[in-house]
Amino acid sequence: MQQAQLDVHLKAIEGDGFTVIENVIPPDVVDALKNRIRECEVASVGPIEDLPTEDDNYSFMRTAGLLRLDPVFHQVPIHEEVLQLVEAVLGENVLLSAFSAMDVQPGKTNAQPIHSDDALVPVPRPHFKPIGCTAMWVLTDFNAHTGGTRLLPGSQRDSLELLFTQDEEGMKDAIQPDIKAGSIMVFDHAVLHSSANNYSDEWRLGLQVSYHAGWIRPFTNWFLSVPLEEAKTYPQKLQDLMGYKCYAGGIGSHTTAVGSYHESYGRLRADGDPRKKLGESEKPDLRSKSSREAAVAR
Ligand SMILES: O=C(O)CCC(=O)C(=O)O
């Protein structure tokens, strides 16, 4: 993405809390993702046409475990333009926080409550800077008729009062952008949003790809969710996003060593200002021993 284009998106996220990157998913990729999710839905819960519309326990279908379901999903969290934008908002070394599909059933009018995606993070609002972003991959058209995501523009600066009251009056300024399948909406986790009533005859499908700043704990513990042997086969960038790397060379570091070893800061000082080291990422090779293990072995 050119800098001028990136600036437009950054301005929109700062002002409204969201932006849309239009027509970035090729139609064959939209179809492949949609078909694979629908296959999984049927395999998991049976024919989706049979689900009752009058039962309030069913309003949307979530599909989890996408990374393990099919390699077709591996390219999603590492989408170049999305990562460029997300890293411009959150800083380098972002982490994948959550990844699932969300299919809103037609004829359902028990919309998801309005919420922010960072309500569990105990930092004051407005945040001193964004701490998470969600990229919503739009796989079927999103609008007010189909149950497209509703958002309260600018609410990333507001308190979470509306989350607790769900007050209709407070939601009167909510919008449901008209977004065509093949586009990706990126929003600040702090913005109030939700899926919505689907008045159409078709299911409304999106992929929710959530990222966190590299210094904050993600929703999903990928180390427990994806076996290491499987993670080793993933693209390097995806491994990075799952946390197989450090933030600023330190946060998220690991050791399997049990033992003592010499540590010195003298070298750091001799090399100049230690703060210059901040921002450098360490990318351990999953196949090799960590540097600390190596140090202990010496
Ligand atoms: O599907 C959508 O439009 C929004 C979903 C959402 O906000 C969520 O599941 O947290």
The ligand as an ORCA input file, in Angstrom:
! r2SCAN-3c Opt
* xyz 0 1
  O     -19.638    -10.279     12.973
  C     -19.612     -9.070     13.205
  O     -20.097     -8.237     12.440
  C     -18.989     -8.571     14.481
  C     -18.608     -9.696     15.372
  C     -18.085     -9.254     16.666
  O     -17.979     -8.095     16.958
  C     -17.656    -10.239     17.659
  O     -17.965    -11.426     17.509
  O     -17.012     -9.840     18.651
*
